[in-house]
Amino acid sequence: MRNILVIGAGRSASSLIKYLLDKSGQEQLQITIADLSLELAQKKTKNHPNAKAIAFDIFNEQQRHEEIQKADIIVSMLPASMHIEVAKDCITFKKNMVTASYISKEMQELDKAAKENGLIFMNEIGLDPGIDHMSAMKILDEIREKGGKTILFESFCGGLVAPESDTNLWNYKFTWNPRNVVLAGQGGAAKFIQEGTYKYIPYNKLFRRTEFLEVEGYGRFEGYANRDSLKYRTVYGLDDALTCYRGTIRRVGYSRAWDILVQLGMTDDSYTIENSEDMTYREFTNSFLPYHPTDTVEIKLRHAQKIDQDDVIWDKLLELDIFNADKKITLKNATPAQVLEKILSEKWTLEPEDKDMIVMYHKFGYELDGEKKQIDSTMVCIGDDQTYTAMAKTVGLPVAIAAIKILNGEIKTPGVQLPIAKEVYTPILKELEEYGVIFKEEHVDYLGYNPLNVSS
């Protein structure tokens, strides 16, 4: 039997673990599921004869060394900042490793050692990053093989709520870490290139600069820019492309309403609020507004943000219950962002029967034989239930498939890497189709942003 050590048994690990258990007989696998919570790890084993649950503390060096030595490959589903200790041990004990997280500077520094030891450290192989890399590279490579030159690349991805579970005015529920949603876009201007011109959007303007997308069968969406689209130009071989833009998908209207919360200051995570535990939702909202002897909190907010009474944004704000004078925040020394997360979690948490939905959309513009052409590639994945969500499926399955392919010697190239090589993406995308992760490619007329080639 070959031992796979899975560190972390949280929400994103459910489909990953199920896949490994389903394959364990045929592939001769023993799966050790390690988590700080033994109960959570045991729950994920489903009493499978080829699975073992252990209570695992990543900071217990002796235990970490013991478990990593026993394994044939390590799958780390820890928070991104914790992978590095595992990775260093993998170098020491000569073990391959797979994670869904972005390659950090510290991880990249292990590239030389990984190559010297013939080890594969596969990162960024979840959904975004992950499936986005693989599905994009597949088409970019096909364009190159035909002799085409890519001039435009846009990529959008979003974790949303499935149409049948879409029951609020925001057309949104938390399908992933709520804190990441509240802090989205912070930490620097969004950077990208459009028609050969570098563009920058500061955080306070981000949600008012959106692109619109149409997905057949699912209607209209909007996308706001991710923080740094430029770093993928070289990775994808797009240094000469005129447009390179990556963004996050939401339903139309979400961003305009979210911008109100940004402008008020509710998404700020840089300071704490005095006496936050005793503050009501109404007092929290009022704390961002100017004093007035007679105007209500509602009137002050409408004036400050120039919201008409018949604007749907107003209904969206009312739906969040931010004017409730009875509900207490009950969080001590909370930042505005933490308070907002609590308020939203009451309204945007998936119900037991709810299903989530992943939408991914790529646009490729290219020149071939003097003609401009375009390919639109879309993928929609709906979750099964609250355990096997679309998010868990699209994050966990590529990780699990990669782990087995590395174990079986089908993925051979050593080093710290992301899944942009043909030997990685071809078999993984093919197998993902069996699980409903299918891209629909459409050849359409090239639109771009500047078909007349005028200066912008």
N, C-alpha and C positions, 0 to 999 in steps of 0.2 A: 504494500500500500504506500502511496505517496501522500505526504502530509502538507496540506495547505493551511497556513495560519491566517485567519481573518481577524484583524484587530479593529474593533468597533462594530457594534451590532445595532446602530441607530436606524432611523427611518429609511435611509438610503441603502441600507444593507439587505433589506428583506428579499428583493428579487435576486440579488447577487447570491445570497446564501441558498435560496431555493434552487437556483440553477446548478450550483455546485453539488447540492445534495442529490438532485435528479440525475446528475451525470456521474455520481460517485461510484456506482457499481461498475458501469461500463469503463470508466477511466481509472478504476482502482485508487480511489481517493479517500483519505481520512481528513475530515475538516475539523479544525480546532477553532471554535468561535470564542474570542477573547474580548471581554468588555468589563468596565469598572463595575457594572451591575450584572452579577451572576444570574439574577432572575431574568433579565432581558436576554442575555446570551442563551439561557436554557429555553426560553420561549421560541427563539429563532431556530433551535435544533430540531424542533417538532418530534423529539424522541427518535430521531433517525439513527439506525445502528452505526452509520459511518460518521457520526458527528459527536463532538465532545465540547461542552461548554465549560469555560473557566473564568473565574474572577481575575481580572488583569489590570494592574496599575502600571501605566506606561512609564511612570517615574521610578518604579522598582527595578533598578538596573539588573539585579541578579535574576529576577523572574523573566525580565525581557530577554536577557542573554540565553537563558535556558530554553525558552519557547522558540526563539528565532533559530537556535542551533538545531532543534528537533525538526524544523520545517524544511520542506523542499522549495517552497516559494512563499513570499509574504504578501498579503493584500492588506494595505493600510487604508482604513476608512475613518481615520482620525481627523480632527480639525487640521487644516493645512499646516499650521505652525508646529505641529507635533510630529510630522513625518521625519524630520531630519535626524532625530535620535535613532529611529528605526533604521533609516537609510545607512547611517554610520555603522550600525551593528551588522547590517547586511553586507557591507564591504568587509568587515572583520571576519564574518563567518561564511563569506562567499555564497550569498543567497540572492536570487532574483527578487524583484519587488515591483508591485503594481499599485498606483494610486490614481484617484480621479482629480487630484488637485493641480493647480497651476504650478509650473516649475519655479521654485523660489531660487534666489541667488545662491543660497547655501546648498541647495540640491544640485544646481548646475555645477558648482565647484567640485562635486564628487564624480563628474563625468570621466575625468582622466583615470581615476582609481577604478571606476566601474569597468572601463574598457580594458585596463591592464589585467583585471581579474576575470574578463570575459563575462561580465554580469549585465543583465538587462534591467534597467530601472525605467519602466514605462509609466509616464505621468500623463495628466490631461486626457484621460481616456474614460470620461464619464459622458455627460450630455453636452454641456457647454462650460468648460472645454471638453471636447471628446468627439461626439458624433458630428458636431459642427466641423471639426478639423477633417475627419475622415470623408464625410460626404462632399465637402468643398474640394479636397485634394483629388478625389476621384474624377470630378468633372474638369478641374483645372488641368490635370494630367491628360485627360482625353482631348481637351482643346489643343494642348501642346503637341500631342502625338499626331493630330491632323495638320499641324503646321500653323495653327492659329495663334494670335497674340492677344492675351487678355488685356482689356482696357478699363473694365469696370468690374468690381467685386463688392457686393453687399451681402451681409449675413445678419439675420435677425433670429432671436430665439426667445421664447417666453413660457413660463410655467403659469397656466391659467386654470380656470374652472371649466369643466365640460358643459356644453350647452344645456343639457338636461338638469344640471345642478346650479345653473347661473340664476340666482334668486335675489341679488341685490342691485341697487342702482349703479354701483361702481363696476359691475360685471367682473368682479375679482374676489378671490378668496385666497388665503395663505395655503400654498401647496408645498412650501419650503420654509426655510428659516425666516420668521417674521422680521427679525432684527436686520437682516440683509436687505429686506424690502424697504424698511423705514430709512436705512442709511444709503440706499441706492444713489449712485451718482456723485457721492461726496469723495473728497480726497484729491481734488485736482480737476482741471478743465477736461472736458471730452475733446479728444484730438482725432482728426481724420483728414482725408484729402478728397476733394470733389472737383472733378474736371481739371485736375492739375493744380488746384489752389488749396493750400493748407487752411483748415478751418478749426476754430476753437470755440467751445461753448462753455462758459463758466456755469457752475452748479446752479446759480440763481436764475439762469435762463434756460436750463436744460429741458425742462418739461413743457416749454412753449415752442420748441423747435422739433417737430415730429415729422416722420415720413409716413405715408399711408400705404397699406398692403392689402391685397385681396386674395383670399384663399378659397378656392372653389369648394362649395358645400358648407363653408363655415363663415362666410361673409367678410366684413371689413375689419382690419386691425390697424393700430398705429405702432410706430417704433421710435424710441428715443435713443440717442447715441450712447454707446458704451464709453468708458473712460479713455482707453487708448487703443484705437484701431490701427495705429501706425506700426506697432511692434510686430504685427502679423504680415506686413508687406514682404519682408525678407523671408520669413518662415515659409510663406506660401509661394515665394518666387514672383512677387508682384511689384518689385521695385519700380518698374516702368508703367504700372497701371495708373491711369488718370484719376480713378476713383477707388478708394478702399474705405469701407464704412461698415462698422459692426454695431448692432443695436439690440435693445430689449423690446419684446412685443407686449403690448397691452391692447385691450379693446378700445375702440375710439371713444374719446371723452374722458378716459381715466386720467391722462396726463394733465389736462387743463384743470381738473378738480384737485389733483395731487399738488399742483403748483401753488394753490391757495395755502395748503398746509406748510409748504416750503417757505413761502413769502411771510407767513405769520411767524415762523421760527420754531414750529413744532417738531421739525426733524433734526434740530441741533443736538448734538451729543457731547458738546464741549464744556458744559457746566451743569451743576446740579441746582435744583429748585429748593429754596428754603421751605421747610414744613410741608414737603410734598405729600407725606402720608395722610395729612388731615385735609388736604385741598380737595374740593369737589371738581368734577369735570368742568362745570361752568366757571369756577374760579381759575382753573388752568387756562381755559380759552381766554378769559378776561385779562389774564396776566400779560398777554401779548398785545393788548389794545390800549389806546390812550384813555386817560380818565375823562369822564364827562358826568356832570351832576345829574342829568336827567335821562340821557339816552340809555337804552338797554344794551346788553352785550351783543344781542343779535343785530341791532341797528348799527352799532359801532363797527362790527365785523363787516357788514354789508357795505358801509361807507368806505372803510379802510381798503377793502379789496374790490370795490366797484362791482358788486354783484347785484343784479336786478332781482326783484322778488320772484319773477317768473322764470328765472334761469334755473336749469336742471342742476347746476352746481349747488344751488342753495338746498335743494332736496337731498342731494348727496351728503352735504354737511349735516343736515338735520338727522339723516339716517344713522350717522355715527354717534349720535347722542352727546355731542360735545357741549351742549348747553344745559345738560342735566344738573340741577342744583342739589340733588340728593345723593348721587353716586360719589363715593370717595375713591381717591386714587390708591390709597393704602400702600404705596411704595415709598420707602424711606430714602432720602437723598437721591432722588431720581433725576435723571437728565430729561429734558423735553422729549427726546427721542424714545426714551424708555417708557414715559407716560403715554405717548402716542401709540407705541407698540401694544401696551395693555388695553387701551381703548379700542384699537382696531381688532385685537384678538377676540374681543367679545362679539364682534360683528362679522369678522371675515374667516372664522375657523370653519373648516369643512364639517358638515353634519355626517353622522355615521354612514348614511346611504350615498353621500356625495361622491362624485368622481372628478378627478382632475384631468387636465389636458395639457399636452406639450405641443407647441407649434414652432416649427423651424422653417425659415424661408431664405433661400439663397438666390441672388441674381448674378448672372455672369454675362458681361458684355465683351465681345471679342471681334477681332478683325480676321477674316480669312479670304484669301484671293481678292483683296480690295473691297470686300463687302463687310458691313457691320452686322453682327448677328447677336442674338440674346437667348440664353437659356434660363428659365425660372424653375427652381427645384424646391418642392414643398414637402413637408412631413408633418402629419398630425397623429398623435398617439393619445388614446384615451385610457385612463386607469381602470383597473378591474374593481378595486374596492379601496378601503382605507389602509390596508397593509401593502397590497401590490399596486401602488399608485403608478401613474404614468411617469412621475418623477423618479420613483425608486427603480422602475423598469429601465428607463433610459440612462440613468446614472450607473446602476449596478450591473446590468447585463454586459455592456462592453468591457467592464473591468473583469468580470468573471470569465468571459470568453477569451480575453487576452491572457489571463493567468493560465488557463489550460493550454492555450496554443504555445505559450512560452515553455511550459512544462514538457510538452510533446515535441519541442524543438522545431515547431513550424515558424515561430518568430525567432530569428537567430542573431540579428545585429545587436552587438553590445553597446552600452553607454546610457547616459541619462537622455531620454528622448520623449517626444510626443508622437502621436500616431499618424504621421504624414507620409510614411513609406508604403509603397504598394503591397509589400509582404505583410504589412499590418492591416491596412484598411480593407483590402479586397476580401479576405476571408471573414473578417468581423462584420462588415456591412452585409455580406451575403447571409450570414447566420442570423443577424438581427432581423432580417425580413421574416424569418420563421416566427418571430415573436411580435409581429405587427409593426415593426419600425421600418416603414417603407417610404422611400422618396419617389415622388411623382415628378418627372422631368417634362418640361414643355418648351418647345422651340417657338419663340415669339419674335415679333418685329423689335429691332433695337430701338430703345427710347433714350436711355442715358439721361443726362441732365441738360445736355447741350448739343442736340442734333445738328444745329445750324453752325456750330463751331464759332460762336461769338464770344467775346471776352467776358469773363465773370469774376 
